[in-house]
């Protein structure tokens, strides 16, 4: 029994611990304000049950010799992001009322920095359908960034299998840390964004992607998840790992990411300060992950030597 638990500990990652802590703590929030959720204790039980699954199942899957099972153990956490995002509907009003958002503070900050609200001024100055369609397409690429980068890393991150798994693990680690931080900030600092908070919407026509994004936001948008921009911070993780592993795609990834950042403002999904906040958060996660994250196999040896006295191997990374 003890040996089996040690083996699981060796294969347990920091992102497992982050997910468990987030689930345990966020499950308690509705109990502090029961009016925001009809069944806070059932929500707490579901959170803690899922935390138990995350504590044991991913390390077991990572030990598998089957590539598919191991891949599931490495990338499972991003599949829970829609669940965490949906919970913002009530977590965002645990500590603040529905209309008690931070939008007035963000608007006042932008007025001091720019003398106006850029999201409204830009769409009013350039009311061009073709440009609006380009911006909506760029915003839509957020939903493709992570799956495409993950596929690229898994299929061709390096010449050997030893390069593939650390690359996949590093990307999922950075993406997961970014999104969990965003969800935590949305809980305590909800902001709607200019499309929903401002009373003077500017309708700019468009075509296919304009309609697609209208449907997505009509059916899935949550008020209070604007600052910092998870679109900017989350896609920044994809940009960084493409930049690191695939030099020939750097111009394409950089262009798409910059267009996405611009689209969040032009399409009035975010304030400029949301974009700045997303870049700052993403930069912090990248720096911490690159310098202190579990990016290779070394962490297993670091844990093993605690019990077996084994030396840490010298593994270099690109």
DOROTOR-253220 format. One record per residue (C-alpha): chain; x, y, z; residue number from 1. Coordinates in Angstrom, 1 decimal. Example, Ala and Ser with C-alpha at 12.3 -4.5 7.8 and 13.67 -1.06 7.14 Angstrom:
<rs>
 chain     xx     yy     zz   n
     A   12.3   -4.5    7.8   1
     A   13.7   -1.1    7.1   2
</rs>
This chain:
<rs>
 chain     xx     yy     zz   n
     A    0.0    0.0    0.0   1
     A    2.7    2.4    1.0   2
     A    4.8    1.6   -2.1   3
     A    1.7    2.2   -4.3   4
     A    1.1    5.6   -2.7   5
     A    4.7    6.5   -3.3   6
     A    4.5    5.6   -6.9   7
     A    1.4    7.8   -7.3   8
     A    3.2   10.7   -5.6   9
     A    6.0   10.4   -8.0  10
     A    3.6   10.8  -10.9  11
     A    1.5   13.5   -9.3  12
     A    2.1   17.0  -10.8  13
     A    1.7   20.5   -9.4  14
     A   -1.3   21.1  -11.7  15
     A   -3.1   18.2   -9.9  16
     A   -2.5   20.0   -6.6  17
     A   -3.6   23.3   -8.0  18
     A   -6.8   21.8   -9.4  19
     A   -7.6   20.0   -6.0  20
     A   -7.0   23.2   -4.1  21
     A   -9.2   25.2   -6.5  22
     A  -12.0   22.7   -6.3  23
     A  -11.9   22.4   -2.5  24
     A  -11.8   26.2   -1.9  25
     A  -14.3   27.3   -4.7  26
     A  -16.7   24.6   -3.4  27
     A  -16.8   26.5   -0.1  28
     A  -17.6   29.9   -1.6  29
     A  -21.4   29.3   -2.1  30
     A  -21.7   28.4    1.6  31
     A  -20.7   31.9    2.4  32
     A  -23.7   33.3    0.5  33
     A  -26.2   30.5    0.1  34
     A  -28.6   32.7   -1.9  35
     A  -26.4   32.5   -5.0  36
     A  -26.9   28.7   -5.4  37
     A  -29.9   26.6   -4.6  38
     A  -27.9   23.6   -3.4  39
     A  -24.6   24.8   -2.0  40
     A  -23.9   21.6    0.0  41
     A  -24.4   19.4   -3.1  42
     A  -22.1   21.7   -5.0  43
     A  -19.5   21.3   -2.2  44
     A  -19.8   17.5   -2.3  45
     A  -19.5   17.5   -6.1  46
     A  -16.4   19.7   -5.9  47
     A  -14.7   17.5   -3.3  48
     A  -15.6   14.3   -5.1  49
     A  -14.0   15.7   -8.3  50
     A  -11.0   16.8   -6.3  51
     A  -10.6   13.2   -5.0  52
     A  -10.7   11.9   -8.6  53
     A   -8.1   14.5   -9.7  54
     A   -5.8   13.5   -6.8  55
     A   -5.7    9.8   -7.8  56
     A   -6.8    9.2  -11.4  57
     A   -4.3   11.4  -13.4  58
     A   -1.2    9.9  -11.7  59
     A   -2.5    6.4  -12.4  60
     A   -3.1    7.3  -16.1  61
     A    0.4    8.8  -16.4  62
     A    1.9    5.5  -15.4  63
     A    0.2    3.7  -18.3  64
     A    2.3    2.4  -21.2  65
     A   -0.6    3.2  -23.6  66
     A    0.0    6.6  -25.2  67
     A   -3.8    7.5  -25.2  68
     A   -4.3    6.8  -21.5  69
     A   -1.1    8.7  -20.6  70
     A   -2.2   11.6  -22.8  71
     A   -5.5   11.8  -21.0  72
     A   -3.6   11.9  -17.7  73
     A   -1.5   14.8  -19.0  74
     A   -4.2   16.9  -20.6  75
     A   -7.3   16.2  -18.5  76
     A   -7.6   19.5  -16.7  77
     A   -8.3   21.8  -19.6  78
     A  -11.4   19.7  -20.3  79
     A  -12.9   21.0  -17.0  80
     A  -12.5   24.7  -18.0  81
     A  -16.0   25.0  -19.4  82
     A  -17.3   23.7  -16.0  83
     A  -15.2   26.2  -14.1  84
     A  -16.3   29.0  -16.4  85
     A  -20.0   28.2  -16.1  86
     A  -19.7   28.4  -12.3  87
     A  -18.7   32.0  -12.6  88
     A  -22.4   32.7  -13.1  89
     A  -22.9   32.4   -9.3  90
     A  -19.3   32.5   -8.0  91
     A  -19.0   36.0   -9.4  92
     A  -21.9   37.2   -7.1  93
     A  -20.8   35.5   -3.9  94
     A  -18.7   38.5   -2.7  95
     A  -20.3   41.2   -4.9  96
     A  -23.9   41.9   -6.0  97
     A  -24.9   41.3   -9.6  98
     A  -24.6   45.0  -10.5  99
     A  -21.6   45.6   -8.2 100
     A  -18.9   45.1  -10.8 101
     A  -15.6   46.7  -11.3 102
     A  -16.5   48.2  -14.7 103
     A  -16.8   51.8  -13.5 104
     A  -13.3   51.6  -12.0 105
     A  -11.9   50.2  -15.2 106
     A  -13.7   52.8  -17.3 107
     A  -12.3   55.6  -15.1 108
     A   -8.8   54.1  -15.4 109
     A   -9.1   54.1  -19.2 110
     A  -10.3   57.6  -19.2 111
     A   -7.2   58.7  -17.3 112
     A   -4.9   56.7  -19.5 113
     A   -6.4   57.4  -22.9 114
     A   -8.9   60.2  -22.5 115
     A  -11.7   58.0  -23.9 116
     A  -12.9   54.4  -24.0 117
     A  -10.9   52.8  -26.8 118
     A  -13.4   49.9  -27.5 119
     A  -16.2   52.4  -28.3 120
     A  -14.0   54.9  -30.1 121
     A  -12.3   52.3  -32.3 122
     A  -15.4   50.6  -33.6 123
     A  -17.0   54.0  -34.2 124
     A  -14.0   55.2  -36.2 125
     A  -13.7   52.0  -38.3 126
     A  -17.2   50.7  -38.9 127
     A  -16.1   48.5  -41.8 128
     A  -17.9   45.1  -42.1 129
     A  -14.8   43.5  -43.6 130
     A  -12.6   44.6  -40.7 131
     A  -15.2   43.6  -38.2 132
     A  -15.4   40.1  -39.8 133
     A  -11.6   39.9  -39.6 134
     A  -11.6   40.8  -35.9 135
     A  -14.4   38.3  -35.1 136
     A  -12.4   35.6  -36.9 137
     A   -9.3   36.5  -34.8 138
     A  -11.4   36.4  -31.6 139
     A  -12.7   33.0  -32.7 140
     A   -9.2   31.6  -33.1 141
     A   -9.0   31.5  -29.3 142
     A  -11.0   28.3  -29.3 143
     A   -8.5   26.7  -31.7 144
     A   -5.3   27.9  -30.2 145
     A   -4.9   25.4  -27.5 146
     A   -6.1   22.3  -29.4 147
     A   -3.9   23.0  -32.4 148
     A   -0.8   23.7  -30.2 149
     A   -1.4   20.6  -28.2 150
     A   -1.7   18.5  -31.3 151
     A    1.5   20.0  -32.7 152
     A    3.4   19.4  -29.5 153
     A    2.2   15.8  -29.2 154
     A    2.9   14.9  -32.8 155
     A    6.2   16.7  -33.4 156
     A    7.6   18.5  -30.4 157
     A   11.0   16.8  -30.8 158
     A   12.8   13.9  -32.4 159
     A   12.3   11.5  -29.5 160
     A    9.5   10.5  -27.1 161
     A   11.5   12.1  -24.3 162
     A   10.8   15.5  -25.9 163
     A    7.1   15.0  -26.5 164
     A    5.8   14.4  -23.0 165
     A    7.7   17.3  -21.3 166
     A    6.5   19.6  -24.1 167
     A    2.9   18.6  -23.6 168
     A    3.2   18.8  -19.8 169
     A    4.7   22.2  -19.9 170
     A    2.0   23.6  -22.1 171
     A   -0.9   22.1  -20.1 172
     A    0.8   23.3  -16.9 173
     A    1.0   26.9  -18.1 174
     A   -2.4   27.0  -19.6 175
     A   -4.0   25.4  -16.5 176
     A   -2.2   27.9  -14.2 177
     A   -3.4   30.8  -16.3 178
     A   -7.0   29.7  -16.4 179
     A   -7.3   28.8  -12.7 180
     A   -5.8   32.2  -11.8 181
     A   -8.3   33.9  -14.1 182
     A  -11.3   32.1  -12.6 183
     A  -10.1   33.0   -9.1 184
     A   -9.8   36.7  -10.1 185
     A  -13.2   36.7  -11.7 186
     A  -14.7   35.4   -8.4 187
     A  -13.3   38.3   -6.4 188
     A  -13.1   41.1   -9.0 189
     A  -16.0   40.6  -11.5 190
     A  -16.2   43.0  -14.5 191
     A  -18.7   42.7  -17.4 192
     A  -16.7   44.3  -20.2 193
     A  -17.8   47.2  -22.6 194
     A  -20.2   45.1  -24.7 195
     A  -22.5   44.4  -21.7 196
     A  -21.8   47.2  -19.3 197
     A  -21.8   50.2  -21.6 198
     A  -25.2   51.6  -22.5 199
     A  -24.2   52.8  -26.0 200
     A  -23.5   49.7  -28.1 201
     A  -22.1   50.3  -31.6 202
     A  -23.4   47.8  -34.1 203
     A  -21.0   47.0  -36.9 204
     A  -22.2   44.5  -39.4 205
     A  -20.3   41.4  -40.4 206
     A  -20.8   38.0  -41.9 207
     A  -20.0   34.4  -41.0 208
     A  -17.7   34.7  -37.9 209
     A  -19.7   37.7  -36.7 210
     A  -22.8   35.5  -36.6 211
     A  -20.8   32.6  -35.0 212
     A  -19.6   34.8  -32.2 213
     A  -23.0   36.3  -31.7 214
     A  -24.4   32.8  -31.2 215
     A  -21.6   31.7  -28.8 216
     A  -22.0   34.8  -26.6 217
     A  -25.8   34.6  -26.7 218
     A  -25.7   31.1  -25.3 219
     A  -22.5   30.9  -23.3 220
     A  -21.2   34.3  -22.2 221
     A  -21.0   34.9  -18.4 222
     A  -21.1   38.5  -17.0 223
     A  -18.2   39.2  -14.7 224
     A  -15.3   37.5  -16.6 225
     A  -13.6   40.4  -18.3 226
     A  -10.6   41.4  -16.2 227
     A   -8.0   40.1  -16.9 228
     A   -8.7   38.8  -20.4 229
     A   -8.5   35.0  -20.4 230
     A   -8.6   35.2  -24.2 231
     A   -5.4   37.1  -24.2 232
     A   -3.7   35.3  -21.3 233
     A   -4.8   31.8  -22.4 234
     A   -3.8   32.2  -26.1 235
     A   -0.6   33.7  -24.9 236
     A    0.4   30.3  -23.6 237
     A   -0.2   28.8  -27.1 238
     A    1.9   31.6  -28.7 239
     A    4.7   31.0  -26.2 240
     A    5.0   27.3  -26.7 241
     A    4.8   27.6  -30.5 242
     A    7.6   30.2  -30.2 243
     A    9.6   27.9  -28.1 244
     A    9.2   24.6  -30.1 245
     A    8.3   25.6  -33.7 246
     A   10.5   28.6  -34.8 247
     A    9.2   28.5  -38.4 248
     A    5.6   29.2  -37.2 249
     A    6.6   32.1  -35.0 250
     A    5.4   34.8  -37.5 251
     A    2.0   33.1  -38.0 252
     A    1.4   32.5  -34.3 253
     A    2.5   36.0  -33.4 254
     A    0.2   37.6  -36.0 255
     A   -2.8   35.6  -34.9 256
     A   -2.2   36.4  -31.3 257
     A   -1.8   40.1  -31.9 258
     A   -5.0   40.1  -34.0 259
     A   -6.8   38.3  -31.2 260
     A   -5.6   40.9  -28.7 261
     A   -6.8   43.7  -30.9 262
     A  -10.1   41.9  -31.6 263
     A  -11.0   41.8  -27.9 264
     A  -11.0   45.6  -27.9 265
     A  -12.5   46.3  -31.3 266
     A  -15.3   43.9  -30.8 267
     A  -16.0   45.4  -27.4 268
     A  -15.5   42.1  -25.4 269
     A  -12.8   43.7  -23.3 270
     A  -11.3   47.0  -22.2 271
     A   -7.7   47.8  -23.1 272
     A   -6.8   47.4  -19.5 273
     A   -8.2   43.9  -19.6 274
     A   -5.7   43.1  -22.4 275
     A   -2.9   44.7  -20.4 276
     A   -3.9   42.6  -17.4 277
     A   -4.0   39.4  -19.5 278
     A   -0.5   40.1  -20.9 279
     A    0.9   40.8  -17.4 280
     A   -0.7   37.6  -16.0 281
     A    0.4   35.5  -19.0 282
     A    4.0   36.8  -18.7 283
     A    4.1   36.0  -15.0 284
     A    2.9   32.4  -15.6 285
     A    5.4   31.9  -18.4 286
     A    8.3   33.2  -16.3 287
     A    7.3   31.1  -13.3 288
     A    6.7   28.0  -15.4 289
     A    9.9   28.3  -17.3 290
     A   12.0   28.8  -14.2 291
     A   10.3   26.7  -11.6 292
     A    7.8   24.4  -13.3 293
     A    7.8   20.7  -13.8 294
     A    9.0   20.7  -17.4 295
     A   10.8   17.5  -17.7 296
     A   11.4   14.1  -16.0 297
     A   13.7   15.6  -13.4 298
     A   10.9   16.1  -10.8 299
     A   10.4   12.3  -10.6 300
     A   14.0   11.8   -9.7 301
     A   13.8   14.7   -7.3 302
     A   11.0   12.8   -5.5 303
     A   12.6    9.4   -5.8 304
     A   15.9   10.4   -4.2 305
     A   13.9   11.3   -1.1 306
     A   13.1    7.6   -0.7 307
     A   16.0    5.8   -2.5 308
     A   18.9    8.1   -2.4 309
     A   19.2    8.3   -6.2 310
     A   21.2   11.2   -7.8 311
     A   19.4   13.7  -10.0 312
     A   20.2   13.2  -13.7 313
     A   21.4   16.0  -15.9 314
     A   18.7   16.8  -18.4 315
     A   19.0   19.7  -20.7 316
     A   16.0   21.4  -22.4 317
     A   15.8   23.7  -25.4 318
</rs>
